[in-house]
């Protein structure tokens, strides 16, 4: 594929800061380790360059590395393409079909979305990828997808080198007792065997690189399959999600089924042919078709068919929402421990240690009932088989101990529930607007 938008430009030098992120550091580290170890194993231990096959193999390894890095850096530095600041449609009456971005001070073009990480409205946004520390969108979708294809292929080749190197070296060491360095270079030319024997450190390094290569093959290969599915339908991941909420997925609580409007939504950008859909992303020039603001649509649709549906879904979301007022700052961390005794601990204990609550019909707490069902099933299985083993005795003792523990922990559970009420009391009392609609 020819170079469509070269990343070697002076105006792109400020984008080098994208490398200072954990995603590119890990990705480039994995690429460096796998490619370097594959070349060392191939040349030094498995397939010397003196042989024709060794030379071809080495050239292929270099080719994989160059193509992977080329598409990776293009996906990172070329970028997805951004909607210009202050953009609006040529016809002013079309503004009613579009959403307005207050951050970019412009209307969102069809298929564009605002990325909070990039702080820009991205053309044909698919997702924000941490591994390239950039969004995947209109301009770099092809580069990103090619990177997802080439990385697993290169890792498969490298994995073959790692496996064959370890197998060959272990076989030679066990069978022929290799323990010293071969010095006779003329003999090495006649006998295309590795010159240096395999050591423990080399084996550990090759094994580590093999694990990275196999993990990359599986993880990145799955991402490539996901990307190809949306490309073959000329969609993005966000557009697939929007379409599911329309009514295509019967299991979703979508707008059309909820209100029984009887509408029929047609995705406007599917050209009806997989080949035509692929050409919307992959071109020989490397430059995607269109300008990122206007798109070819299916017959019977118009440029704003999808944006109109988005506006309807936004309106429906507001109608179903309930508005509250935030009265104080609170950490949204995954392990919040800053509020009272910690909401995470309180919620976990109140759910896990749900006490046995006997009612008139004999119902019990959910957690306790689930544990009781499991223990009773184990006991019944043991009784049917007439087994009186130490395992059965242990289960019975554990069940009795669990019942006593729950009984003794009742005051603790009530205390945690009381603290939860205290924690949320001010928020609930201070809520000034609680209604079914949002103005």
N, C-alpha and C positions, 0 to 999 in steps of 0.2 A: 504494500500500500504506500503510495507516495506521501510525501510530507505535505499536509494540508495547511496546518498552522504550526510553524516552527517554534519550539520553545526557546531557542537561542536568540533572544531579543533583549535589548537593554531595558525595555520597560517591564520585562518579566523578572528582573533581578530581585526586586523587592519580594517576589514570591518565594525566595529561598528560605524565608522564615517558616514556611510550612514544614520544612524538614525538622524543625525543633519541636517535635511532638512525639508522644510514645508510639503512635501508629506507624509513621514512616521509619522510626528507629528500629522497631521490631521487624517490620517487613524487609527493610534493607539488610538487617542483620541475618535474617533467615536466608535471603537470597545469597548473601556473601558466603555464609558458612556452607551451604549446599553446593554452590558452584565451585568454590575453592577446594573443598574436600573431594568433589568429583574429579576435578582436574588432577589433583595430587594423586589420588588413588589410581586413576587411569594411566598416568604417565609413569609414576614411580613404582607401582606395585602390581597393577593388573595387565595393562595393555601398552607396552612401550611404544614410543614414537617411531622406532626403527621399523616397525611392521606397517604395512599398508592400512590394515584395519585400525591400528592405533592412531595413525594420522587422521583418518576420517572421523574416528570417534572424538578426538580432541577438537577438531574443527566444529563438529556438531555441538559439543558442550559450549564452546565459545559463542556459537550462533544462538543457542538458547538464551544464554546470559545477556547478550546484546539486545535481542528482541524483547526479552522480558523487561529489561531496564528502560529501553526506548519507549515502550507503551506505558510503563509505570510512570515515568517522569512526564510524558505528555499528558496522561490523565491528571497528574497533579498540577502541572504548571500551565497547561493550556486552559484548564478550567472549564466549567460547564457553560459559561456565557451568562451574562447578567442583563436584566431589563434596565435600560438607561434610566437614570434619575429623571423624574418629571415626565415619564412617558405617558401618553394617552392616545386612544385610537384616533384615526384621521377624521372619522365622523363623530361629532360630539354626542349625537343621539345614541351611539353604541356604548357610552359610558355606563348606562343603566344595566348592562349585561355583565359588567366586570366588577371585581372587588377592588377596593382602594387600600393601598399599603401606606400607613401613616409613617412608617420608618423611612421608606424610600421616597415618600412624597410622590408616588406615581400609581397608576392603575396596574393591576396584575394582568399581564398579557395572557392569552389562552395557553394553558398547559404550564404556566409558571407558578411558582410558590415561593414564599419567603422562608429563607433558612435562618434560624436564629444563631447558628454557629458562624456562618459567613456574614450575617447581618446584611444580606442583599436578597432581592427577588431573583430567583434562578430560572433560566429558560428551561422548559421541559424537565423539571426537577424529578429525578428518580429517588435519590436518597443522599444523605450526607455520609460519606464513607470515612471512618477514622483512619483506615490504613493508608489512604492518600491525603488525609487531612484536608479534604476538599469535597465539594458536591459532585455527584455524577449527574450530568445533564446533557443539554443539547450538543455542545461542542466536543465533549470528551467521552461521550457514551461509547463510541466505537473503540477508542483507545483503552478504556476501562474493561470492556468486554474481551478484547484481544489479550489484555494482561491476564484476565481470569482464565482464558483458554491456554495461553502459553506457559503459565506458571505450573499447572499440573503436568503438562506434557514434559517440561524440563525436569520436574521432580521425578517423574516416572523413569526417565533416562538415567538420572543421577542415582535413583534407588537401585536400578539394575547394576550400575557400576559398584555401588556399595556392597550389595549382596554377593556379587561375583568376586569382588576383591577379598572379602572376609572368607568366603568359601575356599577360594584358591589358596590363600595364605595359610589358613588352618589346615587344609589338606596337605600342603607341602611340609608344613612344620610337623604334623603328626606322622606323615608317611616317610619323609626323608630326613627329619631331624634338623631342619634349618635353624641355626643358632648364631651364624656369623655372616658378615658382609661379604658378598662376592666381589672380588677385585679384578678378576680376569675379564676385561671389557671385550676382548676378541671372542671369548667364549660366549659372552652375552649376545653378541651379534649373530653368532651361529645358532644359539639356542635362545629364542625369544622369551625368556623367563625374566621376572623382575630381578633387578640388580640388588636391591636392599630387602632383607627379610622383614616380615611384619612384626612389630613390637606391640606391647600391651597398650601403650598410649595411643598408637595408631589405630588399634582395634577399637578402643573406647571412643576415639574421635569419629571413626567411621560409623559406629553404632549410633552415636548421638545424631550425626548428620542424617542417617537413615530414618530415625524417628521423626526429625523435622520434615524430611522430604515426604514421608508417608502421611503425616498429619496435614501438611500443606496440600497434598494431592486430594485428600478427602474433603477438607474444609473449603478450599478454593474451588474445587470441582463442583461442589454442591451450589456454590454461589453462581458459577457459570451456568449451570442448568436453570437456575431461577431467572437469571438475566435473559437467557435465550427464550424462555417461555413468554416473557413480557415483550421481547423484541418481535417474536413471530406474530404477536397480536397487535404490534405497534402501540403498546401501552407502556406506562411507567408503573412502578410499584404503588405510587400514590393514586394513580388513576384506576388501578385494579381495585384498590380499597374503596374509592368513591363509587365505582360501578357496583360493587357488592352491596353497598348501602342503598342502592336504587331499587333493587328488587330482583336482581339476577340470582342471588343466593336466597333460597326460600327459608333458610334457618335464621337469617338476619332480621332484626327488628327494623326494617327499612321504612322509608317514608311512604312509598306507594301502597304497600300492604297495610300499613298502620291506618292510613286515611282512606283507603279503598278508592283512590282517585281514578283507577282504570287507565292510567297513563302507560304508554309504551316508550321506553327509553332505548335509543340506539346509540351505541358508542360511535362517535363521528370519525375517529381517526383510523379505524381498521379498514384497510383498502380492499379487503376481501380475498387477497392473495398473500400467501406467506412470503413469496419472492418480492412482491411490491413493498411489503412491510419491512423486510430486511434492507431493501435499498433506501429506506428512509433513514437508516443508521449507518450502514456500511456503503461507502462509495470508493471508486478507484482513486479519486483525487485526495481522499482523506478528509474532504470538507463535506459535512452533512448537508442534505438538501434543505432549501428554504433559508429564512433569515432568523428563525427562532421566535418570531412574533406572529406569523401567519402560517397556516398549515393546510395541506390538501385534506379535504373531508369527503366522507362517503355521500353518495347521492341521497338527497332528502334531508341532509343536515346542513348546518351553517357553522361559521367560525365560532359561534358562542353557544353551541348546543351543550357542551360540557360545563361551561361557566354558569349558564343559567341553572343547570341542575345543582351545581355547587351552592349557588345563592339560595335555592329552595331548601337544601339540606341545612345550611347555616340558619335560615329562618326557623326551620323545624327544631333545630337544636336549642334556639333561644326560647321557643315556646315550651319545651319540655324541661328547661333548666329552672333551678331555684337559686336565687341570688342571696349571698351573705356578705357581711362586711367584715374584713379582717381588722382586728383591733390591736394586734401585737405581732411582732416578728416571731417566726418559729422555724427551726432548722428542718429542711426536708430531706435530710440524709437518710441513707438506707438503714442505718442503725442509730436512730435518734435516742440519745440518753440525756438530753439537756433539760427536759421538762419534768419537774418533780422527780419521781423515781424512775422515769423513763417510760414513754408510751409503748416502746417496743416490748419491754419486759412485762409491763402490765397487761397489754393485749395478749401476749403469748401465754402468760400464766392464767388469765381469766378464761381463755379458750381451752387450754390444755387441761387445767385442773377444774373443769366444770363439775360441781358437786352433784351428788345423787339427789335429785329433787322428786320426791314421791308426790303424786297428785291423786285425785280421786280415782282416776282410771288406771293408776299404777304406772304412768309414764315416767321416764327417767331423763336425765340430762343427756345431751347428744354425745359428748365425748365419753362419758361413763357408759352409755349404752353401747357404743361402738366397741369399747374394750371388753365389755361383758360378753357381747356376741362372739368376739374372737376367742376368748377364753372358754366359753361354753362349747364352741365348735371343736376346739382342741380336746376338751374333756370328753365330749361325746364320741369323737373319733377313737380316743384311747379306750373308752368303755366298750365300744363295739368290737374292738380287736382283743378285749380282755387283757390289756397290757397294764401291768403294775410295775412300771420301770422307775428309775430315779428321775427321769424327765417328767413323768406324770406327777410325782410327789413334789417336784420343784414348781411345776405350774400351779398346783393347788396352793402351795405355800405363798407363791408370788401373788396369786389372786387375793388371798386373805390379807396379805400385807398391803396390797394396793387399796383395798376397801378401808382399812384402818388409817392409811396415810391420807386418803381423801377426807375422812371424817375429822382427822386432826387439823387438816389444812383449811377447814371451812373459815375460821376467823381471818386467815391470811387472804383468802379469796375475796371476802367481803371488804377487807381493807383496800385491796387493789381496786375493786370496783368503786369504792368511795373516792379514792384518789382520782380515778378517771372522771368522775362527776365534777370534782373540784377543778380538774385541769381544763375542762371544756365549759365550765359554768359561765365565765365572763364572756366567752365568745357567743354563747347561746343567748345570754341576757342582752348583750350589746348589739345584737343583730337588729338593724333598723329597717331592713327591707326583706321580708320573706314572702314571696308570692310565686305564683305559677308562671308568671310572664316576666320578661325583662324589657324595659322600655328601650 
